[in-house]
Amino acid sequence: MITWTVAAPAISAAFLSSLVEAVEALTIVLAVGTVRGWRPAGLGAVAGLVLLALIVLALGPLLDRVPLHLLQFAIGVLLLLFGMRWLHKAILRAAGIIPLHDEAIAYATETAQLREQERQHKARLDWLAALATRMLWRPLPRAGGGNRGHG
């Protein structure tokens, strides 16, 4: 039997990490909705939730078949690799090898690009905005996807 003193830290960590992702997703929906319109942002958010529900329904029961130690090892390796990548970028930025990322300039540039695209394609459904909202990548709207300057 698992006691609350053992389970509470794991439950709290999972809840807080999910909360961070939910705030990030909401930020993306608000950014895309503000710049490209609420219809594609809403459709993208709903499509993302439906896709997530389908993945959980389809693959959730299969997690019981994966050995716990193998799953923990794979997740640990992935976390280590991502962490090393972020550390590598931080060291390169601190050394001046790659430039520091200015979020204000990136946001202004990308917002201007998205608004220009909106003016050109106002009459049809904006699949880019719906896709960007559904993917829920980063809090800045991205014209071409990608992951510039993050990490």
Backbone as ProteinMPNN parsed JSONL, in Angstrom:
{"seq_chain_A": "MITWTVAAPAISAAFLSSLVEAVEALTIVLAVGTVRGWRPAGLGAVAGLVLLALIVLALGPLLDRVPLHLLQFAIGVLLLLFGMRWLHKAILRAAGIIPLHDEAIAYATETAQLREQERQHKARLDWLAALATRMLWRPLPRAGGGNRGHG", "coords_chain_A": {"N_chain_A": [[0.85, -1.186, 0.0], [0.621, 2.151, -0.902], [1.647, 5.075, 0.711], [0.535, 8.437, 1.531], [2.705, 10.083, 1.989], [4.63, 9.096, 0.343], [3.417, 9.155, -2.185], [2.495, 11.801, -2.541], [4.598, 13.74, -3.322], [5.167, 12.901, -5.994], [2.643, 13.084, -7.208], [2.162, 15.826, -6.882], [4.286, 16.931, -8.402], [3.625, 15.971, -10.977], [1.137, 17.222, -11.334], [1.839, 19.975, -11.212], [3.615, 20.173, -13.388], [1.874, 19.573, -15.468], [0.165, 21.725, -15.191], [1.843, 23.851, -15.916], [2.182, 23.247, -18.637], [-0.474, 23.544, -19.456], [-0.868, 26.295, -19.073], [0.98, 27.246, -20.928], [-0.179, 26.257, -23.283], [-2.61, 27.683, -23.268], [-1.577, 30.251, -23.56], [-0.59, 30.103, -26.168], [-2.965, 29.707, -27.621], [-4.271, 32.123, -27.051], [-2.412, 33.948, -28.177], [-2.378, 33.193, -30.93], [-5.089, 33.506, -31.474], [-5.429, 36.259, -31.053], [-3.771, 37.365, -33.025], [-4.309, 36.003, -35.486], [-6.997, 35.407, -35.502], [-10.037, 34.274, -33.878], [-11.533, 32.064, -34.614], [-9.917, 30.054, -36.116], [-8.064, 29.602, -34.075], [-9.624, 28.584, -31.992], [-10.674, 26.286, -33.263], [-8.282, 24.892, -33.663], [-7.482, 24.442, -31.013], [-9.594, 22.814, -30.073], [-9.296, 20.658, -31.85], [-6.794, 19.753, -31.037], [-7.353, 18.9, -28.394], [-9.183, 16.829, -28.92], [-7.564, 15.094, -30.416], [-5.628, 14.492, -28.45], [-7.273, 13.152, -26.574], [-8.031, 10.919, -28.115], [-5.528, 9.674, -28.519], [-4.853, 9.05, -25.87], [-6.959, 7.295, -25.233], [-6.473, 5.254, -27.088], [-3.76, 4.442, -26.727], [-3.31, 4.429, -24.009], [-4.148, 2.062, -22.451], [-2.191, 0.319, -23.356], [0.121, 0.926, -21.998], [0.356, -0.622, -19.742], [1.506, -2.927, -20.618], [4.149, -2.384, -21.115], [7.279, -2.8, -19.632], [7.909, -1.36, -16.454], [10.463, -0.483, -15.614], [11.822, -0.26, -18.038], [10.355, 1.765, -19.305], [10.811, 3.894, -17.497], [13.583, 4.14, -17.801], [13.801, 4.871, -20.547], [12.431, 7.352, -20.562], [14.054, 8.752, -18.771], [16.49, 8.833, -20.215], [15.698, 10.391, -22.428], [15.028, 12.822, -21.107], [17.555, 13.483, -20.107], [18.994, 13.837, -22.516], [17.592, 16.035, -23.696], [18.046, 17.952, -21.703], [20.852, 18.162, -21.824], [21.124, 19.243, -24.369], [19.893, 21.768, -24.037], [21.611, 22.842, -22.112], [23.975, 22.914, -23.608], [23.297, 24.835, -25.584], [22.933, 27.04, -23.901], [25.521, 27.401, -22.896], [26.896, 28.016, -25.278], [25.6, 30.419, -25.913], [26.311, 31.992, -23.698], [29.03, 32.135, -24.111], [29.108, 33.669, -26.325], [29.083, 32.629, -28.867], [26.771, 31.882, -30.232], [24.092, 34.133, -30.894], [22.31, 35.941, -28.31], [18.854, 35.486, -27.578], [16.318, 37.659, -28.345], [13.288, 38.089, -27.103], [11.288, 40.045, -27.387], [11.808, 41.316, -29.844], [11.622, 39.092, -31.56], [8.931, 38.386, -31.173], [7.613, 40.719, -32.112], [8.429, 40.757, -34.823], [7.444, 38.296, -35.827], [4.727, 38.574, -35.266], [4.076, 40.7, -36.943], [4.536, 39.464, -39.428], [2.564, 37.435, -39.365], [0.226, 38.968, -39.233], [0.329, 40.248, -41.7], [0.053, 38.032, -43.389], [-2.51, 37.347, -42.618], [-4.031, 39.452, -43.661], [-3.774, 38.907, -46.364], [-5.1, 36.471, -46.685], [-7.752, 36.574, -45.728], [-10.36, 35.675, -46.284], [-10.613, 32.878, -46.204], [-10.54, 29.786, -44.253], [-8.114, 29.647, -41.764], [-5.684, 27.523, -41.835], [-3.065, 27.351, -40.947], [-3.019, 28.783, -38.525], [-4.802, 27.227, -37.058], [-3.431, 24.788, -37.015], [-1.055, 25.559, -35.708], [-2.067, 26.268, -33.21], [-3.153, 23.834, -32.421], [-0.908, 22.202, -32.213], [0.439, 23.263, -30.05], [3.061, 24.25, -29.325], [5.019, 26.407, -28.53], [4.86, 29.552, -26.659], [4.932, 31.685, -28.514], [3.567, 32.834, -31.579], [4.289, 31.128, -34.586], [5.421, 31.544, -37.831], [6.502, 29.651, -39.561], [6.58, 27.338, -38.067], [8.91, 25.435, -36.216], [11.617, 26.012, -33.853], [13.046, 28.23, -33.014], [15.554, 29.709, -31.105], [14.62, 28.783, -28.669], [15.099, 26.734, -25.833]], "CA_chain_A": [[0.0, 0.0, 0.0], [1.394, 3.384, -0.998], [1.169, 6.108, 1.629], [0.511, 9.782, 0.972], [4.037, 10.695, 2.064], [5.368, 8.629, -0.83], [2.711, 9.517, -3.418], [2.24, 13.245, -2.664], [5.56, 14.468, -4.161], [5.004, 12.533, -7.396], [1.378, 13.657, -7.67], [2.355, 17.278, -6.956], [5.156, 17.224, -9.544], [2.856, 15.734, -12.2], [0.119, 18.259, -11.435], [2.463, 21.259, -11.527], [4.129, 20.155, -14.759], [0.7, 19.662, -16.343], [-0.326, 23.097, -15.091], [2.738, 24.665, -16.737], [1.831, 22.984, -20.03], [-1.789, 24.13, -19.718], [-0.664, 27.743, -19.203], [1.649, 27.448, -22.208], [-1.178, 26.025, -24.332], [-3.524, 28.823, -23.25], [-0.838, 31.383, -24.121], [-0.546, 29.922, -27.626], [-4.313, 29.94, -28.142], [-4.513, 33.565, -26.976], [-1.558, 34.639, -29.149], [-2.872, 32.918, -32.283], [-6.407, 34.113, -31.587], [-5.274, 37.7, -31.148], [-3.109, 37.758, -34.267], [-4.884, 35.399, -36.693], [-8.451, 35.263, -35.408], [-10.453, 33.324, -32.845], [-12.09, 30.836, -35.195], [-8.905, 29.016, -36.287], [-7.444, 29.283, -32.785], [-10.555, 27.694, -31.292], [-10.693, 24.992, -33.959], [-7.02, 24.21, -33.39], [-7.499, 23.98, -29.624], [-10.522, 21.678, -29.989], [-8.678, 19.532, -32.559], [-5.735, 19.241, -30.174], [-7.955, 18.152, -27.287], [-9.751, 15.592, -29.466], [-6.431, 14.227, -30.736], [-5.072, 14.012, -27.185], [-8.203, 12.161, -26.02], [-7.928, 9.7, -28.927], [-4.246, 9.027, -28.229], [-4.934, 8.464, -24.525], [-7.851, 6.139, -25.297], [-5.888, 4.181, -27.892], [-2.468, 3.966, -26.242], [-3.269, 4.358, -22.548], [-4.146, 0.693, -21.944], [-0.964, -0.392, -23.747], [1.213, 1.226, -21.064], [0.48, -1.729, -18.784], [2.311, -3.997, -21.23], [5.548, -1.965, -21.156], [7.894, -2.925, -18.307], [8.069, -0.063, -15.805], [11.878, -0.081, -15.608], [12.166, 0.149, -19.408], [9.722, 3.062, -19.511], [11.558, 4.875, -16.699], [14.891, 4.325, -18.433], [13.628, 5.621, -21.796], [12.092, 8.731, -20.209], [15.267, 9.34, -18.193], [17.445, 9.121, -21.299], [15.178, 11.543, -23.175], [15.206, 14.018, -20.276], [18.981, 13.785, -20.078], [19.382, 14.37, -23.825], [17.05, 17.384, -23.831], [18.774, 18.819, -20.771], [22.195, 18.407, -22.356], [20.97, 20.159, -25.515], [19.639, 23.109, -23.512], [22.846, 23.293, -21.486], [24.903, 23.224, -24.697], [22.898, 26.125, -26.144], [23.185, 28.087, -22.902], [26.972, 27.637, -22.864], [27.24, 28.722, -26.512], [25.116, 31.798, -25.8], [27.129, 32.693, -22.704], [30.353, 32.347, -24.699], [28.98, 34.591, -27.439], [29.196, 31.917, -30.141], [25.481, 32.121, -30.877], [23.551, 35.349, -30.276], [21.217, 35.842, -27.359], [17.543, 35.57, -28.235], [15.499, 38.754, -27.841], [11.892, 37.684, -27.269], [10.46, 41.163, -27.836], [12.029, 41.483, -31.285], [11.068, 37.911, -32.233], [7.474, 38.485, -31.133], [7.186, 41.801, -33.001], [8.661, 40.336, -36.201], [6.527, 37.221, -36.194], [3.369, 39.115, -35.244], [3.912, 41.467, -38.185], [4.415, 38.502, -40.527], [1.264, 36.766, -39.284], [-0.822, 39.937, -39.583], [0.393, 40.428, -43.15], [-0.553, 36.83, -43.967], [-3.949, 37.402, -42.343], [-4.625, 40.375, -44.631], [-3.777, 38.283, -47.682], [-5.955, 35.282, -46.731], [-8.817, 36.811, -44.759], [-11.637, 35.059, -46.647], [-10.681, 31.421, -46.025], [-10.16, 29.259, -42.947], [-6.664, 29.73, -41.589], [-5.203, 26.223, -41.366], [-1.813, 27.55, -40.231], [-3.334, 29.153, -37.152], [-5.4, 26.058, -36.404], [-2.367, 23.82, -36.793], [-0.148, 26.084, -34.686], [-2.746, 26.179, -31.924], [-3.314, 22.427, -32.065], [0.379, 21.624, -31.844], [0.764, 23.76, -28.717], [4.508, 24.16, -29.163], [5.623, 27.46, -27.729], [3.926, 30.648, -26.504], [4.976, 32.666, -29.591], [3.076, 32.318, -32.858], [5.397, 30.898, -35.506], [4.962, 31.499, -39.217], [6.922, 28.425, -40.214], [6.846, 26.292, -37.079], [10.284, 25.548, -35.751], [11.907, 26.162, -32.433], [14.147, 29.174, -32.965], [15.911, 30.43, -29.902], [14.108, 28.178, -27.432], [15.778, 25.509, -25.453]], "C_chain_A": [[0.891, 1.243, 0.0], [0.787, 4.421, -0.055], [1.23, 7.47, 0.949], [1.88, 10.433, 1.017], [4.91, 10.267, 0.896], [4.729, 9.16, -2.11], [2.583, 11.021, -3.62], [3.288, 13.978, -3.495], [5.41, 14.15, -5.653], [3.723, 13.134, -7.972], [1.514, 15.166, -7.829], [3.206, 17.664, -8.155], [4.41, 17.036, -10.859], [1.811, 16.819, -12.401], [0.732, 19.589, -11.85], [3.027, 21.287, -12.944], [2.979, 20.211, -15.769], [0.125, 21.071, -16.335], [0.523, 24.046, -15.934], [2.401, 24.48, -18.212], [0.476, 23.587, -20.387], [-1.692, 25.644, -19.891], [0.008, 28.057, -20.536], [0.665, 27.268, -23.365], [-2.161, 27.189, -24.41], [-2.855, 30.058, -23.852], [-0.802, 31.299, -25.637], [-1.914, 30.21, -28.231], [-4.618, 31.44, -28.129], [-3.685, 34.329, -28.006], [-2.057, 34.435, -30.573], [-4.24, 33.559, -32.484], [-6.337, 35.617, -31.751], [-4.743, 38.122, -32.511], [-3.853, 37.251, -35.498], [-6.395, 35.236, -36.648], [-8.832, 34.136, -34.457], [-10.986, 32.022, -33.426], [-11.018, 29.765, -35.404], [-8.209, 28.64, -34.975], [-8.324, 28.321, -31.991], [-10.623, 26.321, -31.923], [-9.419, 24.2, -33.684], [-6.974, 23.658, -31.969], [-8.409, 22.768, -29.455], [-9.922, 20.453, -30.68], [-7.564, 18.918, -31.718], [-6.279, 18.422, -29.02], [-8.543, 16.824, -27.758], [-8.624, 14.602, -29.786], [-5.797, 13.654, -29.474], [-5.961, 12.937, -26.568], [-8.124, 10.846, -26.795], [-6.628, 8.949, -28.652], [-4.284, 8.351, -26.869], [-5.828, 7.224, -24.533], [-7.214, 4.959, -26.027], [-4.637, 3.597, -27.242], [-2.374, 3.825, -24.729], [-3.243, 2.936, -22.002], [-2.878, -0.092, -22.298], [0.204, -0.125, -22.807], [1.41, 0.126, -20.028], [1.383, -2.837, -19.319], [3.79, -3.655, -21.302], [6.132, -2.121, -19.751], [8.223, -1.55, -17.724], [9.519, 0.418, -15.849], [12.325, 0.379, -17.002], [11.593, 1.53, -19.718], [10.461, 4.156, -18.745], [12.924, 5.161, -17.312], [14.784, 5.179, -19.693], [13.307, 7.093, -21.509], [13.297, 9.438, -19.606], [16.289, 9.705, -19.245], [16.985, 10.33, -22.099], [15.344, 12.842, -22.389], [16.664, 14.445, -20.224], [19.44, 14.395, -21.402], [18.855, 15.788, -24.044], [17.789, 18.358, -22.923], [20.173, 19.145, -21.262], [22.14, 19.365, -23.543], [20.761, 21.584, -25.034], [20.879, 23.678, -22.843], [23.867, 23.695, -22.543], [24.582, 24.582, -25.319], [23.187, 27.264, -25.17], [24.67, 28.414, -22.828], [27.403, 28.397, -24.111], [26.77, 30.171, -26.482], [25.965, 32.593, -24.821], [28.516, 33.0, -23.248], [30.306, 33.32, -25.875], [29.096, 33.944, -28.803], [27.894, 32.011, -30.923], [24.838, 33.311, -30.165], [22.456, 35.036, -29.26], [19.908, 36.067, -28.088], [16.74, 36.678, -27.571], [14.033, 38.446, -28.13], [11.024, 38.817, -27.8], [10.596, 41.375, -29.343], [11.428, 40.31, -32.056], [9.545, 37.98, -32.272], [6.98, 39.551, -32.104], [7.327, 41.396, -34.469], [7.636, 39.295, -36.637], [5.078, 37.677, -36.173], [3.102, 39.908, -36.517], [3.745, 40.532, -39.381], [3.042, 37.834, -40.528], [0.125, 37.716, -39.636], [-0.852, 40.2, -41.085], [-0.235, 39.227, -43.858], [-2.068, 36.84, -43.764], [-4.645, 38.323, -43.346], [-4.738, 39.748, -46.013], [-4.796, 37.149, -47.792], [-7.16, 35.41, -45.799], [-10.074, 35.99, -45.033], [-11.717, 33.571, -46.337], [-10.256, 31.019, -44.61], [-8.649, 29.198, -42.857], [-6.145, 28.423, -40.979], [-3.894, 26.353, -40.617], [-2.079, 27.888, -38.774], [-3.935, 27.973, -36.394], [-4.338, 25.019, -36.077], [-1.427, 24.284, -35.693], [-0.778, 25.999, -33.307], [-2.868, 24.736, -31.478], [-2.006, 21.825, -31.587], [0.812, 22.051, -30.449], [2.256, 23.672, -28.42], [5.036, 25.166, -28.174], [4.678, 28.653, -27.65], [3.978, 31.712, -27.592], [4.39, 32.076, -30.855], [4.223, 32.221, -33.847], [4.854, 30.771, -36.922], [5.328, 30.184, -39.883], [7.162, 27.29, -39.263], [8.219, 26.505, -36.49], [10.384, 25.83, -34.274], [13.072, 27.136, -32.267], [14.32, 29.771, -31.586], [15.367, 29.858, -28.618], [14.943, 26.973, -27.113], [17.063, 25.825, -24.904]], "O_chain_A": [[1.806, 1.36, 0.815], [-0.428, 4.618, -0.028], [1.891, 7.637, -0.076], [2.191, 11.262, 0.161], [5.825, 10.99, 0.502], [5.44, 9.573, -3.027], [2.563, 11.482, -4.761], [2.901, 14.794, -4.332], [5.516, 15.051, -6.485], [3.721, 13.635, -9.096], [1.031, 15.728, -8.812], [2.885, 18.624, -8.856], [4.547, 17.857, -11.766], [1.617, 17.289, -13.522], [0.209, 20.262, -12.739], [2.932, 22.306, -13.629], [3.113, 20.839, -16.819], [-0.349, 21.556, -17.363], [-0.009, 24.94, -16.591], [2.34, 25.457, -18.958], [0.293, 24.087, -21.497], [-2.357, 26.214, -20.756], [-0.354, 29.029, -21.199], [0.681, 28.045, -24.32], [-2.507, 27.633, -25.504], [-3.496, 30.824, -24.573], [-0.965, 32.31, -26.32], [-2.006, 30.89, -29.253], [-5.166, 31.967, -29.098], [-4.189, 35.255, -28.642], [-2.151, 35.392, -31.341], [-4.518, 34.099, -33.554], [-7.112, 36.192, -32.515], [-5.201, 39.11, -33.086], [-4.014, 37.997, -36.464], [-7.01, 34.952, -37.676], [-8.078, 33.184, -34.251], [-10.894, 30.978, -32.78], [-11.187, 28.649, -34.912], [-7.811, 27.49, -34.789], [-7.832, 27.364, -31.393], [-10.631, 25.307, -31.224], [-9.466, 22.984, -33.495], [-6.491, 22.549, -31.742], [-8.047, 21.805, -28.778], [-10.023, 19.339, -30.166], [-7.408, 17.697, -31.69], [-5.735, 17.366, -28.695], [-8.415, 15.809, -27.073], [-8.721, 13.417, -29.465], [-5.464, 12.469, -29.427], [-5.46, 11.919, -26.09], [-8.147, 9.772, -26.193], [-6.629, 7.722, -28.562], [-3.814, 7.224, -26.714], [-5.494, 6.215, -23.911], [-7.393, 3.807, -25.633], [-4.473, 2.377, -27.212], [-1.461, 3.175, -24.22], [-2.396, 2.624, -21.165], [-2.533, -1.057, -21.616], [1.181, -0.873, -22.816], [2.508, -0.04, -19.496], [1.959, -3.599, -18.543], [4.612, -4.542, -21.529], [5.55, -1.632, -18.782], [8.751, -0.683, -18.42], [9.774, 1.597, -16.093], [13.122, 1.31, -17.12], [12.265, 2.366, -20.322], [10.709, 5.232, -19.29], [13.367, 6.31, -17.334], [15.574, 6.102, -19.892], [13.862, 7.982, -22.155], [13.536, 10.608, -19.903], [16.894, 10.775, -19.177], [17.791, 11.204, -22.417], [15.759, 13.855, -22.951], [16.97, 15.635, -20.289], [20.195, 15.368, -21.406], [19.589, 16.651, -24.526], [18.118, 19.469, -23.339], [20.63, 20.281, -21.131], [23.023, 20.208, -23.698], [21.379, 22.511, -25.557], [21.172, 24.865, -22.987], [24.551, 24.707, -22.391], [25.482, 25.387, -25.555], [23.637, 28.334, -25.581], [25.039, 29.583, -22.71], [28.198, 29.332, -24.015], [27.468, 31.057, -26.975], [26.304, 33.746, -25.087], [29.115, 34.014, -22.887], [31.35, 33.748, -26.367], [29.2, 34.649, -29.807], [27.91, 32.198, -32.14], [25.021, 33.48, -28.96], [21.776, 34.013, -29.342], [19.865, 36.762, -29.103], [16.507, 36.639, -26.363], [13.592, 38.534, -29.276], [10.11, 38.571, -28.588], [9.6, 41.589, -30.034], [10.794, 40.51, -33.092], [8.937, 37.665, -33.295], [6.027, 39.313, -32.846], [6.434, 41.667, -35.272], [7.034, 39.416, -37.704], [4.276, 37.213, -36.984], [2.025, 39.8, -37.104], [2.909, 40.778, -40.25], [2.427, 37.686, -41.583], [-0.844, 37.305, -40.274], [-1.922, 40.357, -41.673], [-0.976, 39.398, -44.826], [-2.819, 36.396, -44.632], [-5.732, 38.003, -43.828], [-5.686, 40.022, -46.748], [-5.308, 36.891, -48.881], [-7.541, 34.437, -45.148], [-10.788, 35.642, -44.093], [-12.824, 33.046, -46.217], [-9.685, 31.821, -43.87], [-7.985, 28.743, -43.788], [-6.165, 28.245, -39.762], [-3.621, 25.547, -39.728], [-1.434, 27.338, -37.882], [-3.615, 27.748, -35.227], [-4.343, 24.438, -34.992], [-1.04, 23.492, -34.834], [-0.092, 25.69, -32.333], [-2.709, 24.434, -30.295], [-1.997, 21.022, -30.653], [1.477, 21.293, -29.742], [2.671, 23.104, -27.41], [5.459, 24.796, -27.079], [3.778, 28.772, -28.481], [3.117, 32.591, -27.595], [4.681, 30.926, -31.184], [5.042, 33.135, -33.939], [3.941, 29.987, -37.18], [4.554, 29.656, -40.681], [7.881, 26.351, -39.604], [8.643, 27.643, -36.289], [9.389, 25.881, -33.551], [13.98, 26.894, -31.471], [13.373, 30.27, -30.978], [15.636, 30.411, -27.551], [15.434, 26.278, -28.003], [17.807, 24.924, -24.516]]}, "name": "protein", "num_of_chains": 1, "seq": "MITWTVAAPAISAAFLSSLVEAVEALTIVLAVGTVRGWRPAGLGAVAGLVLLALIVLALGPLLDRVPLHLLQFAIGVLLLLFGMRWLHKAILRAAGIIPLHDEAIAYATETAQLREQERQHKARLDWLAALATRMLWRPLPRAGGGNRGHG"}
